[in-house]
Amino acid sequence: MTADSDSHIAWQRAQLKKLRAALKAIEADQLGKANCGRATQMTIDELQRKIGESGRCIAEYERRTRRPLATDLGSLASVSWTHWNANLPMAKAQRHRA
C-alpha cells in the first residue's frame, strides 16, 4: 500500500485495520458460545457500521483520485504491435560488439 497524501484517508485506513481486528477478536471470542448477549451484538453491529463508513470513505476517495491504469484492455488494444520487438535493443547491442 502506498502512503496517502491525505491525512484523513490515512487515518481512515488505520481505523479500518483496527476495527477489523477488533471485530475479528470479538467474533473469535463468541465462536464457542451458542448466542451472544445484547451488548456484544450491539458492539458487533457498531463495529460493522464503522467499518462500512470507513470503507465507503476510502472507496470514494480512490474513485476521485485514482488514475486509470495503462494496462487495461482498451489501452492495449489501441497499440500497434506489428513492429514491436522486445529484443530489438539487445540484438543491436550484440551486433555492434561483434
C-alpha positions in Angstrom: 0.0 0.0 0.0 1.3 3.4 -0.9 1.4 6.3 1.5 -1.6 8.6 1.4 -1.1 12.4 0.8 -4.4 13.0 2.5 -4.1 12.5 6.3 -7.8 11.9 6.7 -7.7 8.9 4.3 -4.5 7.6 6.1 -6.4 7.8 9.4 -9.4 6.0 7.8 -7.2 3.2 6.6 -5.6 2.9 10.1 -9.1 2.9 11.7 -10.3 0.3 9.2 -7.4 -2.0 10.2 -8.1 -1.6 13.9 -11.8 -2.0 13.6 -11.5 -5.2 11.6 -9.0 -6.6 14.1 -11.4 -5.8 17.0 -14.4 -7.4 15.2 -12.3 -10.5 14.4 -11.3 -10.8 18.1 -15.0 -10.4 19.3 -16.2 -12.9 16.8 -13.5 -15.4 17.7 -14.4 -15.0 21.4 -18.1 -15.7 20.5 -17.2 -18.7 18.3 -17.7 -21.3 21.0 -20.8 -19.8 22.6 -24.4 -20.6 21.4 -25.5 -17.0 21.4 -24.1 -13.7 22.3 -25.6 -11.2 24.6 -27.3 -8.0 23.6 -24.4 -5.8 24.5 -22.0 -7.9 22.5 -24.4 -7.9 19.5 -24.6 -4.1 19.7 -20.8 -3.9 19.8 -20.6 -6.1 16.7 -23.2 -4.0 14.9 -21.4 -0.8 15.8 -18.1 -2.1 14.6 -19.6 -3.3 11.3 -21.2 0.2 10.9 -17.9 1.9 11.4 -16.1 -0.5 9.1 -18.7 0.3 6.4 -18.3 4.1 6.9 -14.5 3.9 6.6 -14.7 1.6 3.6 -17.1 3.9 1.8 -14.9 7.0 2.6 -11.8 5.2 1.3 -13.6 3.9 -1.8 -15.0 7.4 -2.6 -11.5 8.9 -2.3 -10.0 6.3 -4.6 -12.7 6.8 -7.2 -11.9 10.6 -7.1 -8.1 10.3 -7.2 -7.0 7.1 -8.8 -5.7 7.4 -12.3 -6.7 4.8 -14.8 -4.2 2.0 -15.4 -2.4 2.0 -18.7 -2.6 -1.8 -19.0 -6.3 -2.1 -19.4 -7.7 -3.9 -22.4 -8.7 -0.7 -24.2 -5.2 0.8 -24.0 -3.5 -2.4 -25.1 -5.9 -2.9 -28.0 -5.2 0.5 -29.4 -1.4 0.0 -29.6 0.1 -1.3 -32.9 2.0 -4.4 -32.1 3.2 -5.2 -35.6 6.6 -3.6 -35.3 7.2 -4.3 -31.6 10.1 -6.5 -30.7 11.3 -6.8 -27.1 14.8 -8.0 -28.1 15.5 -5.3 -30.6 17.8 -3.1 -28.5 19.6 -6.1 -27.2 20.1 -7.5 -30.7 21.6 -4.2 -32.0 23.9 -4.0 -29.0 25.2 -7.6 -29.7 25.8 -6.9 -33.4 27.9 -3.8 -32.6 30.1 -5.8 -30.2 31.0 -8.5 -32.7 
